[in-house]
């Protein structure tokens, strides 16, 4: 196959500028790696989710209640739009796991022993299905068994309705209902302290006096059914039986968390690569502009030989497209590798039977197409300007810059600035657009780094705010059923307990117009010192004697402001319905929260000193003794030890954010290196004759290196403050974009984060400078001086 003359010239040009070509390609490759990594994971998780839900018949509506007779199931199934209804018995228990100091929590869910569940079917990973007539056999969630090294045949103890029983694991399973398995009220999953288990329906019903009844129901809807209409009818049926409010699949905790992660992946896959593409376009424009300026005589000769403007324009555009193709291929390969690693990370939190990770042709073609379009956009103006120069004008060298007295030549500055510094500043002043492009690229690199480091600082700020300022207790306990005031005194007498603060939570539905949310209203003492209500700035919010204090996120969901009235329907006890005033809002960091004075809650419920849980300050030296006692108390439904919660939160965040920080540092370093190296190479090619002349005149290698590399130092120094501002804005935008009903990160851009981002950029600049300095050491003085101006 014959290669045309222009294509041979293209290959020679690319080889002569191999260093710049690779630097620009790496910047583009970093962006495309992000594109492939995020979007391939989005598609893989979404594909796994859809397949899993379909195969296991994941329900569309979920509802819990106090207790209803089994005969109600037929009326539920007759609701218009319901295709299938399945009733269940569900109970939360305390576990006593061998080798685990803290009390763990478990959720027991009934399943038929003689058939598979019609909805929310289990995926049997290992072992067998439970056998009829064996009440101690359970199927255990895979995450819990892996956390403890359990296998089929192992046993553990649980406090079931006040009695300690030993349960046998006969199978290890996965459930579409618990793809993301987290203990209620926790920030992140802890598979050591929370497990889900499935038990024979009759055995579980007998244990909790539910024979012939149920306390949980799931529904499958027809495709055309309206979930809100079905939920309204279902709530009406369940109201007299202590219904706690039905929810659609969209609000089911596991599904909601997974959907939020999918949306975040898709957003990141578009927003983050856009930054790299913008920098690539800048760098390509600068590099190609200088390359075409150096090839003016060749351009004129080609025109004289008969090549048309469109042929020459296509020739030089191929220069950019070749770099884009190289960058896209490198980015696809790196993105596929990083994506596979990210899939392994997601597999630790989202339990699928299998995660079919693959990079789809659409993602690959999209990466290549976006890369080529970016190259075209970056090169178009330079190519168009150069090929339109008439041949006669192109035969002449580019006219020199117009020299005139500038501000740095003023007498006051002239004496203070050395010759090298005046030469550096003069060159920057005469190339303002190129300097601006370099500053912009370096600022983006610093901004990306600051954005990543700020996430670490924000996580630490969230931990400090939540666990040192808002929640000062060491242990939190929750009761199976609301307890009398005597429980307060009983807790105070437990080993190591120094202080106890009661809490009264009630499930409720808050409604404002057509908007509503089901949640728990937390009643606290106005003078509480262990569990306090604080905002993002750490300021405590006082509880009013009457009215509600809502989290800002909940107020946004309900579209209310302080002073508005909301309908409050309690889903417990005698189920009072009333109107309450929104007394204040608190911009907190976790969940959708609603608070009331504990005495106001008790008056609303027509009860005395009832409490549903308590926050406790303890002597940490007696933590183990307290844990052993709490494990044996049948009235305790759950125990949260702050030390364990913080350790788990840090571990989870370090894995997630650690990967992100590593990628950020690597790719931001590539941006900094690519931009600075390209700027240095362009400057060297432009000033090689000038630097060679200085060497002949007696300047040392160190002095001419200062002239060349000093420019890079100034560009980097100027870019870093802009990078700090840009990074702060990016971090602020990211914190807002990941803000959800589950958590909100307080923005924390600290001097340490700014310093770390600056150090990485300086390191990249140093490497770029050393590479260019090596080329300067090998400068051919005679060859350069022979070049015709």
CORBEL-V491473 format. One record per residue. N is the residue number from 1. SS is DSSP state (A for helix, B for strand, O for the rest). OMEGA is omega in degrees with one decimal (999 if undefined). NEAR is the number of other ideal C-beta (glycine too) atoms within 10 Angstrom. Layout:
BEGIN
N/SS/OMEGA/NEAR ; N/SS/OMEGA/NEAR
END
This chain:
BEGIN
1/O/-176.3/2 ; 2/O/177.8/5 ; 3/O/-178.7/9 ; 4/O/-178.7/9 ; 5/A/-179.5/12 ; 6/A/178.7/16 ; 7/A/175.5/12 ; 8/A/176.6/10 ; 9/A/179.4/15 ; 10/A/-179.7/17 ; 11/A/178.7/12 ; 12/A/179.7/10 ; 13/A/-179.8/17 ; 14/A/179.0/16 ; 15/A/179.7/9 ; 16/A/-179.6/11 ; 17/O/-172.7/20 ; 18/A/-179.0/9 ; 19/A/178.6/15 ; 20/A/179.6/25 ; 21/A/-178.9/20 ; 22/A/-179.1/16 ; 23/A/179.7/24 ; 24/A/179.9/29 ; 25/A/-179.7/23 ; 26/A/176.8/22 ; 27/A/178.5/29 ; 28/A/180.0/33 ; 29/A/178.4/28 ; 30/A/178.2/30 ; 31/A/-179.1/29 ; 32/A/174.6/31 ; 33/A/175.9/28 ; 34/A/179.4/27 ; 35/A/-176.5/28 ; 36/A/-176.3/28 ; 37/A/-176.4/29 ; 38/A/-174.7/25 ; 39/A/177.9/24 ; 40/A/176.2/27 ; 41/A/176.2/28 ; 42/A/-178.6/21 ; 43/A/-178.3/22 ; 44/A/179.1/23 ; 45/A/179.2/24 ; 46/A/178.4/15 ; 47/A/179.0/16 ; 48/A/179.9/22 ; 49/A/-176.5/20 ; 50/A/179.9/11 ; 51/A/-178.7/14 ; 52/A/-179.8/21 ; 53/A/-177.3/16 ; 54/A/-177.1/10 ; 55/A/-176.2/12 ; 56/A/174.5/20 ; 57/O/-178.8/17 ; 58/O/-174.2/23 ; 59/O/179.4/26 ; 60/O/-178.9/23 ; 61/B/-177.6/25 ; 62/B/179.0/22 ; 63/B/175.0/24 ; 64/B/-178.0/18 ; 65/B/179.6/25 ; 66/B/176.7/15 ; 67/B/177.4/13 ; 68/B/178.2/24 ; 69/B/-178.7/10 ; 70/O/-179.5/13 ; 71/O/-179.9/9 ; 72/A/-177.5/19 ; 73/A/-179.7/15 ; 74/A/178.8/9 ; 75/A/176.6/13 ; 76/A/-179.0/22 ; 77/A/-179.0/15 ; 78/O/177.7/11 ; 79/O/179.3/20 ; 80/O/179.5/11 ; 81/O/-179.7/18 ; 82/B/177.4/19 ; 83/B/-178.3/13 ; 84/B/176.0/15 ; 85/B/177.0/23 ; 86/B/178.6/21 ; 87/B/-176.5/20 ; 88/B/168.7/22 ; 89/O/-178.5/24 ; 90/B/179.8/17 ; 91/B/175.3/22 ; 92/B/-175.8/15 ; 93/B/173.2/24 ; 94/B/-178.5/24 ; 95/B/172.5/20 ; 96/B/-174.0/16 ; 97/O/179.2/21 ; 98/O/177.8/10 ; 99/O/-179.6/6 ; 100/O/-177.2/16 ; 101/O/-175.6/12 ; 102/O/171.9/20 ; 103/O/176.2/26 ; 104/B/178.6/25 ; 105/B/177.5/24 ; 106/B/173.9/26 ; 107/B/178.9/18 ; 108/B/-178.9/22 ; 109/B/-178.1/23 ; 110/B/173.0/24 ; 111/B/176.0/23 ; 112/O/178.4/16 ; 113/O/-174.4/17 ; 114/O/178.7/10 ; 115/O/176.3/8 ; 116/O/178.0/12 ; 117/O/178.5/20 ; 118/O/177.3/14 ; 119/O/-179.2/22 ; 120/O/-179.9/22 ; 121/O/-177.7/17 ; 122/B/174.6/22 ; 123/B/-175.9/17 ; 124/B/-178.5/15 ; 125/B/-174.4/17 ; 126/B/176.9/14 ; 127/B/-175.1/18 ; 128/O/176.0/11 ; 129/O/179.9/19 ; 130/O/-179.0/24 ; 131/O/177.4/11 ; 132/O/175.2/13 ; 133/O/177.2/10 ; 134/O/-169.7/14 ; 135/O/-177.3/17 ; 136/O/178.4/16 ; 137/B/178.6/22 ; 138/B/167.8/28 ; 139/B/-173.7/25 ; 140/B/176.8/28 ; 141/B/-174.8/25 ; 142/A/-178.1/22 ; 143/A/-179.8/23 ; 144/A/-178.8/25 ; 145/A/178.9/22 ; 146/A/-179.6/14 ; 147/A/-177.6/19 ; 148/A/-178.5/18 ; 149/O/179.0/8 ; 150/O/175.4/19 ; 151/O/176.1/12 ; 152/O/-178.1/16 ; 153/O/178.1/9 ; 154/O/-175.5/14 ; 155/B/174.5/12 ; 156/B/-176.1/23 ; 157/B/176.7/17 ; 158/B/175.4/25 ; 159/B/-175.2/22 ; 160/B/179.9/22 ; 161/O/175.1/15 ; 162/O/-179.1/10 ; 163/B/179.9/9 ; 164/B/-179.6/13 ; 165/B/176.2/15 ; 166/B/-176.7/10 ; 167/B/-179.6/22 ; 168/B/176.8/15 ; 169/B/179.0/21 ; 170/B/178.8/19 ; 171/B/176.9/19 ; 172/B/-168.8/22 ; 173/B/170.0/24 ; 174/B/180.0/21 ; 175/B/176.5/23 ; 176/A/178.8/25 ; 177/A/-177.3/22 ; 178/A/171.0/24 ; 179/O/173.0/21 ; 180/O/-171.5/18 ; 181/O/-177.5/25 ; 182/O/177.8/18 ; 183/O/-179.7/21 ; 184/O/177.9/13 ; 185/O/-178.8/15 ; 186/O/-180.0/17 ; 187/O/-176.4/22 ; 188/O/-178.9/17 ; 189/O/173.6/22 ; 190/O/-173.9/24 ; 191/O/175.4/22 ; 192/O/-170.8/17 ; 193/O/177.6/25 ; 194/B/177.9/24 ; 195/B/178.6/28 ; 196/B/-175.5/23 ; 197/B/-179.8/21 ; 198/B/-174.3/25 ; 199/B/177.6/26 ; 200/B/-174.8/24 ; 201/A/-176.9/22 ; 202/A/-178.3/17 ; 203/A/-178.6/22 ; 204/A/178.9/24 ; 205/A/178.5/21 ; 206/A/-177.4/14 ; 207/A/-176.8/20 ; 208/O/176.8/18 ; 209/O/-179.3/9 ; 210/O/-179.0/22 ; 211/O/179.6/10 ; 212/O/-179.3/8 ; 213/B/178.4/19 ; 214/B/176.5/23 ; 215/B/179.3/23 ; 216/B/180.0/18 ; 217/B/176.6/27 ; 218/B/-174.9/24 ; 219/B/168.6/27 ; 220/B/-174.6/19 ; 221/B/173.0/21 ; 222/O/-176.7/13 ; 223/O/-177.0/7 ; 224/O/-176.7/6 ; 225/O/176.0/18 ; 226/O/-177.4/12 ; 227/A/-177.3/18 ; 228/A/179.3/10 ; 229/A/179.5/13 ; 230/A/-179.3/22 ; 231/A/179.5/20 ; 232/A/179.0/12 ; 233/A/-179.7/18 ; 234/A/178.9/23 ; 235/A/178.1/19 ; 236/A/178.9/11 ; 237/A/-172.8/19 ; 238/A/-173.1/22 ; 239/A/-176.8/14 ; 240/A/-179.8/12 ; 241/A/177.0/15 ; 242/O/178.8/17 ; 243/O/-178.1/22 ; 244/O/176.8/20 ; 245/O/178.7/22 ; 246/O/178.6/24 ; 247/B/175.0/18 ; 248/B/178.7/18 ; 249/A/-177.0/19 ; 250/A/-179.2/10 ; 251/A/176.1/14 ; 252/O/-167.5/20 ; 253/A/-178.0/16 ; 254/A/-178.9/19 ; 255/A/-178.9/21 ; 256/A/179.9/18 ; 257/A/179.8/19 ; 258/A/178.9/21 ; 259/A/178.0/15 ; 260/A/179.2/15 ; 261/A/179.1/18 ; 262/A/179.7/16 ; 263/A/178.7/14 ; 264/A/177.3/16 ; 265/A/-178.7/21 ; 266/A/178.9/16 ; 267/A/179.2/15 ; 268/A/-178.9/21 ; 269/A/178.4/22 ; 270/A/-173.3/12 ; 271/A/-175.1/15 ; 272/A/178.5/22 ; 273/A/-179.5/28 ; 274/A/178.8/14 ; 275/A/180.0/22 ; 276/A/179.5/29 ; 277/A/178.5/21 ; 278/A/178.4/17 ; 279/A/179.6/30 ; 280/A/179.5/33 ; 281/A/177.0/21 ; 282/A/-174.3/21 ; 283/A/178.6/28 ; 284/A/-179.2/27 ; 285/A/-179.5/21 ; 286/A/-177.0/26 ; 287/A/-177.8/26 ; 288/A/177.1/25 ; 289/A/-179.1/19 ; 290/A/179.3/20 ; 291/A/179.1/19 ; 292/A/177.6/22 ; 293/A/179.2/16 ; 294/A/-177.4/14 ; 295/O/179.0/17 ; 296/A/179.1/17 ; 297/A/178.7/13 ; 298/A/179.2/14 ; 299/A/179.0/21 ; 300/A/179.2/18 ; 301/A/179.1/14 ; 302/A/177.6/21 ; 303/A/179.2/20 ; 304/A/179.1/12 ; 305/O/173.5/9 ; 306/O/178.9/7 ; 307/O/-179.0/16 ; 308/O/179.8/11 ; 309/A/-178.4/14 ; 310/A/177.5/9 ; 311/A/179.6/13 ; 312/A/178.1/19 ; 313/A/178.3/17 ; 314/A/178.5/14 ; 315/A/-177.6/21 ; 316/A/173.8/23 ; 317/A/177.6/20 ; 318/A/175.1/17 ; 319/A/178.7/22 ; 320/A/-178.2/26 ; 321/A/177.3/16 ; 322/A/176.5/17 ; 323/A/-179.2/29 ; 324/A/179.5/26 ; 325/A/178.0/17 ; 326/A/179.7/19 ; 327/A/-179.7/30 ; 328/A/-179.6/28 ; 329/A/176.9/17 ; 330/A/-179.1/18 ; 331/A/178.5/30 ; 332/A/180.0/23 ; 333/A/179.9/15 ; 334/A/-179.9/21 ; 335/A/177.9/30 ; 336/A/179.3/18 ; 337/A/179.0/13 ; 338/A/179.2/21 ; 339/A/177.6/24 ; 340/A/177.0/16 ; 341/A/178.3/13 ; 342/A/176.8/23 ; 343/A/176.5/20 ; 344/A/178.3/11 ; 345/A/178.9/14 ; 346/A/-179.6/19 ; 347/A/178.3/15 ; 348/O/-175.5/14 ; 349/O/179.9/20 ; 350/O/-172.8/22 ; 351/O/173.7/25 ; 352/O/173.5/20 ; 353/O/174.0/15 ; 354/O/177.1/10 ; 355/O/-175.3/18 ; 356/O/-178.6/12 ; 357/O/171.5/21 ; 358/O/178.7/14 ; 359/O/-175.4/21 ; 360/O/176.1/14 ; 361/A/179.7/8 ; 362/A/178.7/11 ; 363/A/179.8/24 ; 364/A/179.7/20 ; 365/A/177.0/12 ; 366/A/178.4/17 ; 367/A/-179.7/27 ; 368/A/-178.8/18 ; 369/A/-179.8/12 ; 370/A/178.6/20 ; 371/A/-179.4/29 ; 372/A/178.4/17 ; 373/A/177.2/13 ; 374/A/178.9/26 ; 375/A/178.7/28 ; 376/A/-179.3/16 ; 377/A/-178.9/16 ; 378/A/-174.3/26 ; 379/A/-168.4/26 ; 380/A/-174.7/17 ; 381/A/179.9/12 ; 382/A/-178.2/22 ; 383/A/-177.9/23 ; 384/A/-179.2/13 ; 385/A/-174.6/11 ; 386/A/-175.4/21 ; 387/A/179.1/23 ; 388/O/177.7/10 ; 389/O/178.3/18 ; 390/O/-177.6/9 ; 391/A/-177.3/13 ; 392/A/178.9/10 ; 393/A/-179.8/11 ; 394/A/179.4/22 ; 395/A/178.0/15 ; 396/O/176.2/11 ; 397/O/177.4/13 ; 398/O/-177.7/13 ; 399/O/-179.1/7 ; 400/O/178.2/7 ; 401/O/-179.8/11 ; 402/O/-177.1/6 ; 403/O/177.6/8 ; 404/O/-179.4/7 ; 405/O/179.7/7 ; 406/O/-176.3/13 ; 407/A/-178.4/8 ; 408/A/178.7/17 ; 409/A/179.0/13 ; 410/O/-174.7/10 ; 411/A/-177.9/6 ; 412/A/-178.5/6 ; 413/A/-173.4/14 ; 414/A/-177.7/10 ; 415/O/-176.8/8 ; 416/O/-179.7/8 ; 417/O/176.4/14 ; 418/O/-178.1/11 ; 419/A/-178.3/11 ; 420/A/-178.9/17 ; 421/A/178.5/16 ; 422/A/178.5/16 ; 423/A/179.5/21 ; 424/A/-176.7/23 ; 425/A/178.8/19 ; 426/A/179.9/15 ; 427/A/177.7/20 ; 428/A/-178.6/20 ; 429/A/-176.9/13 ; 430/A/177.3/14 ; 431/O/-172.5/19 ; 432/A/-178.0/9 ; 433/A/178.9/10 ; 434/A/177.2/21 ; 435/A/179.5/20 ; 436/A/179.1/14 ; 437/A/179.1/22 ; 438/A/179.1/28 ; 439/A/-179.6/22 ; 440/A/-179.6/19 ; 441/A/179.5/26 ; 442/A/179.3/28 ; 443/A/176.9/26 ; 444/A/178.5/26 ; 445/A/178.9/35 ; 446/A/179.8/30 ; 447/A/178.6/26 ; 448/A/178.6/30 ; 449/A/-179.2/29 ; 450/A/177.4/32 ; 451/A/180.0/28 ; 452/A/-179.7/26 ; 453/A/179.1/26 ; 454/A/177.8/26 ; 455/A/176.9/24 ; 456/A/-179.7/20 ; 457/A/179.6/20 ; 458/A/177.8/24 ; 459/A/177.9/20 ; 460/A/178.4/15 ; 461/A/178.5/19 ; 462/A/179.0/21 ; 463/A/-179.4/17 ; 464/A/-177.7/14 ; 465/A/-174.1/22 ; 466/A/-170.0/21 ; 467/A/177.1/17 ; 468/A/-176.7/12 ; 469/A/-176.9/15 ; 470/A/-176.0/20 ; 471/B/-177.2/19 ; 472/O/-179.4/17 ; 473/O/175.4/22 ; 474/O/-177.1/22 ; 475/B/173.0/27 ; 476/B/178.5/21 ; 477/B/175.0/26 ; 478/B/-178.6/20 ; 479/B/175.9/18 ; 480/B/176.9/19 ; 481/B/176.8/8 ; 482/B/-175.6/17 ; 483/B/179.2/20 ; 484/O/-177.6/13 ; 485/O/179.3/14 ; 486/A/178.2/10 ; 487/A/177.6/21 ; 488/A/-178.6/16 ; 489/A/178.1/10 ; 490/A/177.8/15 ; 491/A/-178.5/24 ; 492/A/-178.9/13 ; 493/O/-180.0/8 ; 494/O/-177.1/18 ; 495/O/172.6/15 ; 496/O/-177.0/19 ; 497/B/-178.6/20 ; 498/B/-179.0/11 ; 499/B/-179.7/15 ; 500/B/174.0/23 ; 501/B/-177.2/24 ; 502/B/174.5/23 ; 503/B/175.7/21 ; 504/B/178.5/26 ; 505/B/177.9/22 ; 506/B/174.9/24 ; 507/B/-175.6/18 ; 508/B/173.7/27 ; 509/B/175.7/18 ; 510/B/-177.1/24 ; 511/B/174.3/17 ; 512/B/-174.6/17 ; 513/O/178.9/10 ; 514/O/-179.1/7 ; 515/B/176.9/12 ; 516/B/174.9/16 ; 517/B/172.4/20 ; 518/B/-177.5/18 ; 519/B/177.2/21 ; 520/B/173.4/19 ; 521/B/-176.0/22 ; 522/B/176.3/20 ; 523/B/-178.8/24 ; 524/B/175.4/23 ; 525/O/179.5/16 ; 526/O/-178.7/12 ; 527/O/-178.7/9 ; 528/O/179.8/18 ; 529/O/-179.2/12 ; 530/O/177.9/21 ; 531/B/-176.0/20 ; 532/O/175.5/19 ; 533/O/-178.5/20 ; 534/B/179.0/18 ; 535/O/-176.5/19 ; 536/O/179.6/17 ; 537/O/179.4/9 ; 538/O/179.8/14 ; 539/O/-179.8/11 ; 540/B/177.7/13 ; 541/O/-177.8/17 ; 542/O/176.5/11 ; 543/O/176.8/25 ; 544/O/179.6/16 ; 545/O/178.7/10 ; 546/O/178.6/13 ; 547/O/-175.2/20 ; 548/B/166.4/27 ; 549/B/-176.3/23 ; 550/B/170.9/31 ; 551/B/-178.0/24 ; 552/A/178.8/15 ; 553/A/177.8/23 ; 554/A/177.9/23 ; 555/A/178.1/23 ; 556/A/178.8/15 ; 557/A/-178.0/18 ; 558/A/-178.8/21 ; 559/O/178.4/11 ; 560/O/177.0/20 ; 561/O/177.9/11 ; 562/O/-177.0/14 ; 563/O/178.3/10 ; 564/O/176.4/15 ; 565/B/177.1/13 ; 566/B/175.1/25 ; 567/B/-177.4/14 ; 568/B/178.3/20 ; 569/B/179.2/18 ; 570/B/-176.1/18 ; 571/O/-178.3/21 ; 572/O/177.3/17 ; 573/O/179.4/15 ; 574/O/171.7/9 ; 575/O/178.3/16 ; 576/O/175.5/15 ; 577/B/-176.5/11 ; 578/B/173.7/11 ; 579/B/-179.5/9 ; 580/B/179.5/21 ; 581/B/172.6/14 ; 582/B/-174.8/22 ; 583/B/-176.8/20 ; 584/B/175.4/18 ; 585/B/176.4/20 ; 586/B/179.5/22 ; 587/O/-176.3/16 ; 588/O/-169.8/26 ; 589/O/-173.1/24 ; 590/B/167.1/19 ; 591/O/171.5/18 ; 592/O/-170.6/20 ; 593/O/173.0/19 ; 594/B/-175.4/25 ; 595/B/172.6/24 ; 596/B/170.0/28 ; 597/B/-175.8/21 ; 598/A/177.9/23 ; 599/A/177.0/16 ; 600/A/177.3/20 ; 601/A/-178.8/23 ; 602/A/176.9/20 ; 603/A/179.1/13 ; 604/A/-178.6/21 ; 605/O/179.9/19 ; 606/O/-178.0/9 ; 607/O/-179.5/16 ; 608/O/-176.2/8 ; 609/O/-177.6/15 ; 610/O/174.2/22 ; 611/B/178.7/26 ; 612/B/178.0/23 ; 613/B/-178.7/26 ; 614/B/171.7/25 ; 615/B/-173.6/25 ; 616/B/169.3/23 ; 617/B/-174.2/17 ; 618/B/169.6/21 ; 619/O/-173.8/13 ; 620/A/178.6/11 ; 621/A/-179.5/8 ; 622/A/-178.4/15 ; 623/A/-178.0/19 ; 624/A/179.3/12 ; 625/A/178.5/14 ; 626/A/-179.5/23 ; 627/A/179.9/18 ; 628/A/179.3/13 ; 629/A/-177.7/15 ; 630/A/178.4/21 ; 631/A/-172.9/21 ; 632/O/-177.1/13 ; 633/O/-177.2/19 ; 634/O/-177.9/14 ; 635/O/-177.6/15 ; 636/B/178.5/22 ; 637/B/-178.5/20 ; 638/B/180.0/24 ; 639/B/176.5/23 ; 640/B/176.8/23 ; 641/B/-171.4/21 ; 642/A/-179.6/18 ; 643/A/-179.4/13 ; 644/A/179.6/17 ; 645/A/-179.2/22 ; 646/A/179.2/15 ; 647/A/-179.7/12 ; 648/A/179.6/18 ; 649/A/179.3/19 ; 650/A/-178.6/14 ; 651/A/-179.6/12 ; 652/A/-179.0/17 ; 653/A/-179.3/19 ; 654/A/177.8/13 ; 655/A/-178.3/12 ; 656/A/-175.7/18 ; 657/A/177.9/17 ; 658/A/177.5/12 ; 659/A/-179.0/14 ; 660/A/-179.6/15 ; 661/A/178.9/18 ; 662/A/179.6/12 ; 663/A/179.6/21 ; 664/A/-178.9/22 ; 665/A/-179.4/19 ; 666/A/-174.1/14 ; 667/A/176.1/25 ; 668/A/174.1/28 ; 669/A/177.4/20 ; 670/A/177.3/22 ; 671/A/-178.6/29 ; 672/A/179.5/31 ; 673/A/-177.5/22 ; 674/A/-178.4/28 ; 675/A/-175.6/35 ; 676/A/178.8/30 ; 677/A/179.5/25 ; 678/A/178.5/27 ; 679/A/180.0/28 ; 680/A/179.8/27 ; 681/A/177.1/20 ; 682/A/179.6/22 ; 683/A/179.1/25 ; 684/A/179.7/17 ; 685/A/179.3/17 ; 686/A/-169.6/16 ; 687/A/-177.7/18 ; 688/A/178.6/20 ; 689/A/179.4/15 ; 690/A/-178.4/14 ; 691/A/177.4/23 ; 692/A/178.5/20 ; 693/A/178.7/15 ; 694/A/178.0/18 ; 695/A/179.8/17 ; 696/A/-179.9/12 ; 697/O/174.5/7 ; 698/O/176.9/7 ; 699/O/178.7/17 ; 700/O/178.5/10 ; 701/A/178.5/13 ; 702/A/-178.4/8 ; 703/A/179.7/15 ; 704/A/174.2/21 ; 705/A/177.7/18 ; 706/A/-179.7/18 ; 707/A/-177.4/22 ; 708/A/-173.8/24 ; 709/A/176.7/23 ; 710/A/176.5/18 ; 711/A/179.0/22 ; 712/A/179.0/23 ; 713/A/-179.0/16 ; 714/A/178.8/16 ; 715/A/-179.5/25 ; 716/A/-179.3/28 ; 717/A/179.3/14 ; 718/A/-175.7/17 ; 719/A/-173.1/28 ; 720/A/177.1/21 ; 721/A/177.3/13 ; 722/A/177.0/16 ; 723/A/178.1/29 ; 724/A/178.3/20 ; 725/A/-180.0/14 ; 726/A/179.8/21 ; 727/A/177.4/27 ; 728/A/178.0/18 ; 729/A/178.2/14 ; 730/A/179.3/21 ; 731/A/178.9/24 ; 732/A/178.6/14 ; 733/A/-179.3/12 ; 734/A/178.7/22 ; 735/A/178.0/18 ; 736/A/-176.2/11 ; 737/A/-179.9/13 ; 738/O/176.9/18 ; 739/O/-176.3/14 ; 740/O/177.7/14 ; 741/O/-178.9/18 ; 742/O/-179.2/17 ; 743/B/174.5/16 ; 744/O/-179.3/22 ; 745/O/171.5/21 ; 746/O/-177.8/21 ; 747/O/-179.4/17 ; 748/O/173.2/21 ; 749/O/-173.0/21 ; 750/O/174.5/15 ; 751/A/179.5/7 ; 752/A/179.5/12 ; 753/A/178.0/24 ; 754/A/-179.4/21 ; 755/A/-179.8/13 ; 756/A/179.5/19 ; 757/A/178.5/28 ; 758/A/-179.4/20 ; 759/A/179.5/11 ; 760/A/178.6/23 ; 761/A/178.8/29 ; 762/A/177.8/16 ; 763/A/177.8/14 ; 764/A/178.4/26 ; 765/A/178.8/27 ; 766/A/178.3/16 ; 767/A/178.4/15 ; 768/A/-179.7/24 ; 769/A/179.2/21 ; 770/A/179.2/10 ; 771/A/179.2/17 ; 772/A/178.1/22 ; 773/A/178.1/16 ; 774/A/177.0/9 ; 775/A/178.7/15 ; 776/A/178.1/20 ; 777/A/-176.3/9 ; 778/O/-178.8/6 ; 779/O/179.6/15 ; 780/O/-174.6/10 ; 781/A/-177.2/14 ; 782/A/-178.8/8 ; 783/A/-178.8/10 ; 784/A/-177.7/16 ; 785/A/176.4/13 ; 786/O/-177.7/10 ; 787/O/-178.2/11 ; 788/O/175.9/5 ; 789/O/999/6
END
